[in-house]
């Protein structure tokens, strides 16, 4: 038909599917998140611009895996915190026990900016994620665009 259809992203559906697969098989689903101005997480736990979060039902309250946002409550040092992760900031979801899961191309905003849907500052390219080696036991996942 020649029309350019903007299809919805498959990413939130894949995140929900891997989360369900982990839960159904007794694994602990972990999210690797690239932190920017839109992300609400405990900053004291952010390392090299990233944070890894346990998103299992036992570790979270009011977990919602939406199409645009992931929101939930989690305890850090015994204190309940409200967390908010834009879907675009999810770098990976995987099972803690065996590393099986899926990695994604994270889309982040420059700190202090809001998501306006426009072109990022500079030359329009997204910054590369930090080039730190993964800790021992962390999964080696393939990025899906």
N, C-alpha and C positions, 0 to 999 in steps of 0.2 A: 504494500500500500504506500510505501515511501515515507510514512510519518516517522519522525524520530520520537520514540516513546521513552520517557525517563522511567525506567523500571525501578521499583523499590529495591533497596539493598538486600542481599541475602544474608548479610553478616549477623543481624539480630536473630534470625531464624537458626543459623548455624550455631550461634552461641547457646541458644535455648536447647538445641538438639544435643550438643556435647554435654551440657549441664544435666540434661535428663539421662543421657547414657551413663554418665558418672554415677548419678544417684541410683539408677536402676541396678547398677552392677556393684554397689557398695564402695565406690571410690569417692574421694574428696575432690570436688571441682575447685580449681584455683584460677583466678584471673590475673594475668599480667597486664598492668595498666600504665600507659604513658601519662604522666601528670602534667597538666597545664592549668591555665587560669580558670577553665570551666570545670575542673575536677575537684570534688570535695572529699578529701581523704585526710587522715591524720598526717600532716606534713612531717612530723618527727620520725615517721617510718618510711619516708621516701628516700630512695638511694639512687643516685645518678639519673634523676628524673623519672624513675619508675617505682611502682609499688606492686607487690604480689598480695592478693587478697583471697582468703578462704571464703567461697560463696556457697558452701554447703548449707543445707537447711538447719543443721545442728549449730552452726556458727553464726547464723544471721537471723534477724527478725524482720518481718515485713518485706521479704525479698521480692522485688518486681523486676523481671527481665523484659523491659519494654523494647519497642522498636527504635526509640531515640535515646533512652536513658536506662541505666541500671541503678536502682535505688534500694537501700537496705540499711538496717541497723546492725552494728557489730560492736563488741566490747574490746577495748584496748586498755590494758592496765586496770580492768575491772569497771571501766566507765563506758556506758553505752554512747555510741556516736552515730549520727546520721551520715551516711555516705551517698555520694552521687557520682556516677561515672557515665559520661557520654559514650554511646556505642562506638563512636569514631576513635575513642582513646583506648579501646581494648586491643592490646597487642597479641594476646593469646588466651585461650582457655584450655586447661589440661587437667588430667587426673594426677594428683600428688603422688599416688602410689606407683605409677608406672610411666608417667610422662606422656601418655597417649592423649592427643588432642589436636588443636588446630591453632596456627598463628595467622595473624592478619597484619596488613599494612595499617599502622596507626595514623590517624589524622589529628594533628594537634594545632592549637592556636598559640601564638606568641603570648607569653605571660603578660597579663594586663589587658589583653584584647578580648572582645566577645566574638562569638561565632556569627559573623554577618553574612556568611555565604559567599563572600567576595574572594578575590585573589589574595593569598597571603603576602606579607611584605617581602621586599627583596625581589628576587628573580622569579618568584612564583612557584619555586620548588619547595616541597616539604623538607624539613631538616631530617637528616638520618638519625635513627636511634643511636644511643650511646654504644660505642664499640668495646664494651667491657666483656670479658669472657664470662659465660654463664657459670654460676656456682656448680659445684659437683652435685650430681643428681638432678639438675634442672633439665627439662626435656629439650631436645634439639628438634624444633618444629619448622616446617616449611611455611613461608609466608604465602597467603592467598590474597590476591587483589580483588 
